[in-house]
Amino acid sequence: GYMYKKCGSSRSYKRKYVTLCSDSLMTYYPSFQAYVDNVYGKSIDLAHVTVKIPGQKPNFQNSEVSTVMSDVKGDKSIETQRKKGNSIKVKQREYESENFLNVMQIVSLNNNRWQFQLSSEKELIEWVFAIQEQIKSSLASCDNSSIARLTRIRYSVPGNLTCADCGEKNPDWASINLGIVICIECSGIHRNLGSHISKVRSLSLDTWADKHVQIMEAIGNEIANSVWEEELEKRSKPMPNSTRKEKEKFIHAKYVLKTFLNHDHRRSTFRNDLIKAIKYSDMKTVISVLIHHSNEISRKFPFEDKELSSLLLEKENLKISQMLVWYKTLTVEAEQEDDVILHEAGDESILL
């Protein structure tokens, strides 16, 4: 059906034709004809979002929404409602005064927000309920598989039985952009580097996006260290019982100063090397090329190098497209935006 989507930072709303599919994708199109032609669709993966009405707690029941919204439509003033202690109604009335009537917000794990306005309270309730049901269904279906995949990352990916930086056994943390698992002490050091250098997640406490799991499955400590420590003398690497200061010095040298990289930059052949590495799943070469040349590749992406761009946007290579976005930030001091839309194809948007 139709909704009005808030566009960018402006306060204007544009009419969209919106679909909700059983695969937990909510897709919006600029028109019904675009939906029929299956073009210009942008999708929201409901497995990684929550839905809420401004001024309401996000986990509401259908009946509660109806009751609150019908009450808010009454003629009582905000002051009268405050006296009754009904803060929910007060906040809803305040939002209505700012043209938030019949509005819902969808918020992702990365705090991306989509705001839609419906034509009536009835439509709002129906859409929110349907979206919540899809979220529940998606979470129920992926929970078991996600746990199994994270378990494999711990125990089956080469090198992951010990911390990538100090060798501590049974590491329980990860750096998703570096593709490594690390111990709790090293994870704290990684956080201090800034998320433009290392994006730290817990293997047991955090919620994981599918593409992040794919990156962890594809790299692992053995492959990552074959790049980041290629020129390392073994005696200079800290041990589990090394002091925190020693670990900090090593990790800073490894990932910020890039002291232990092989600095043969493949300047004349890196593009062809990357294409070949992607085709043959040579992740060591992929990482090495991205560390040194991600900015050059990005400048030509996606229009100036169509062959490489087409390869990166194939479904099985989207994890490498995500890595390209992340590795650009390894060469700058300021943290950049994590997520950019790289590609739209039919009813699918690739959010990276």
Secondary structure, DSSP 4 states (H G I P E B T S, - for coil): -EEEEEPTTSS-EEEEEEEE-TTSEEEEESSHHHHHHT-S-EEEEGGGEEEE-TTS-SS--HHHHHHHHHHHTSS--HHHHHHTT-HHHHHHHHHHHTT-TTEEEEEETT--EEEEE-SSHHHHHHHHHHHHHHHHHHHHHHHHHHHHHHHHHHHTSTTTTB-TTT--BS--EEETTTTEEE-HHHHHHHHHH-TTT--EEETTTS---HHHHHHHHHSHHHHHHHHHTTT--GGGS--TTS-HHHHHHHHIIIIIS-TTS-----TTTHHHHHHHHHHTT-HHHHHHHHHHHHHHHHHTTTTT-HHHHHHHTSGGGHHHHHHHHHHHGGG-SS---S--EEEEETTEEEE-
